[in-house]
Amino acid sequence: MSPGEPYFHVELDAATDPVQLTARGELDAASAVALTERLDEAHETGKAIELHLAGVTFIDSSGLRVIAAELSRAQSTGLPFSVASASDPVRRIFEVTGFTDVIAG
């Protein structure tokens, strides 16, 4: 990562059931690809997927598109997908866009 470049990291724990993905940093057009790649890896396990966004400090429409695409994929594959946690900035965007029912609990 270059100095001044927004930070984003997503960890995958495939040993759990559901598979845990934990994202941290800014989820935007530049980092949405990394989340998509990790979601693809998670799908290879054949288990349900739980996405943790408590460490995400910013999300834009690119990040929302990745989550919407994953929700659609979950419906078509039958593999459950949920957002287990979300930071305040993510919750605000979810509220504005109608995604609040995606967050578990």
N, C-alpha and C positions, 0 to 999 in steps of 0.2 A: 504494500500500500504506500502510495506517495504522500509526502507531507501535504496537508490541506485536503486530501481526498477523504470523502465521508467514509466512516467506518461501518462495516456490516460483516457479520459472521453468523453462520447457522451451523449448529451442531446436530448430529444425528446419532441417536442411541437406539440401534436396532435390536438390542438385547431385551428391551422391555416390550410389553404387550398392553396397550398399544405402543407402537413405535413413537418415540418422543423426538420432536424437532424443536430446538430452542434457538430463536433468532435474537440477535442483539445489534443495535445500531440503526442506521437509516435505510429503510426499505423503499427504494425508488427505482427508476428505470435502470440504473447501473447495477443495482444489486438484485433485482427481481430474477435475473437469470440464475444467480447462485441459489436462490430459494427454490426455483423450479427444478434445478438439477438435483437438489437434496430431496425434494418431494418425489421425483422420479426414482431415486435410490430407495426411498422408503417404500414405494409401491412394490419394488422387487421382493420385499419380505413377505408380501401377501397378508400382512396384518393391518389392523386399523391404525390410523395416523392421528396423532395429537400434536398440534402446533402451539407452542408457547411464544407469545409476543410481548411478555412483560418487560423485556429489555429493549424493545423497539422504541426509539425516540422520535421517529418520523415515518410516516407512510404516505405515499401518493397513489395516484390512480394505477400506476404500474403494479404496485404491491397489491392493491385491491383486485386487479385483474387476475393475478396469480391465485389469490384465495378463491375468487369466483370460479376460475377454471378448475381448481381442485375440488370445490363443492360439486361442480358438474361431473367431474370424473368419478367422484365418490358415488354419486347417484347411478352412473352408468355401470360401474364395476361392482357395486355392492360393498366395497371396502369403506367402512365408516371413517369420516374425517371430522375433526372438531378443532376449534380454537379454545385451548384450555385456559389461557390467561392473556390479558392485554394491558398494555400501559395506558395511562390517561390519554396521551395524544392519539393512540390507536383507537381507544374507546370513543373519543370525540368524533373521529372520522367515520367510524362504524355507525354512530348515531345519526350523523348527517346523511349517510348513504343508505341507511336501512339495514346494515349488516349486524345490528346488535343481537339478533337471535342466533347468530353463528357462535357467539362466545358462550361456552359452557359455564353454568353457575353464575 
